[in-house]
Amino acid sequence: MENERFTRFLIAFYEKFSSWEHGVVKESGLTLPQMHTLEILGTDGDLRMTELAGKMGVTTGSLTVLVDRLERGGFVGRKPHETDRRSIRVGLTAEGERLFREHHKLHAQLTQEILCALSPEEASLFAAMLDRITGCF
């Protein structure tokens, strides 16, 4: 496949996925980065700020502002690290967990819709390709 055609496919997929994601996040009242923060914490559990920043691809400085807003909204809480007194861990509150679960259900529904368009072999291949591609970033 020529590079230009593949680029158009990637852009079209990104635009559709991004539009879907913005639409479902908008209903929650949170921003997309805020929801992504809840997604990571909901999936990975409590994390140090540096770990969370690394997973999000942002600096700890910009993450601090984001976490401050989520904490004021009652979605996350800061806690001292169990073994490192200098470190703070961030985790979901009950309300943050509720929002994460709601959003995760929407992702599961989207995944099901995508999988319905693929055979089991295609789905397996697609998953392997996505895994390989995401390792490139």
Helices and strands as residue ranges (DSSP letters): H 3-26, H 32-44, E 47-48, H 49-56, H 60-72, E 76-80, E 88-92, H 94-116, H 120-134
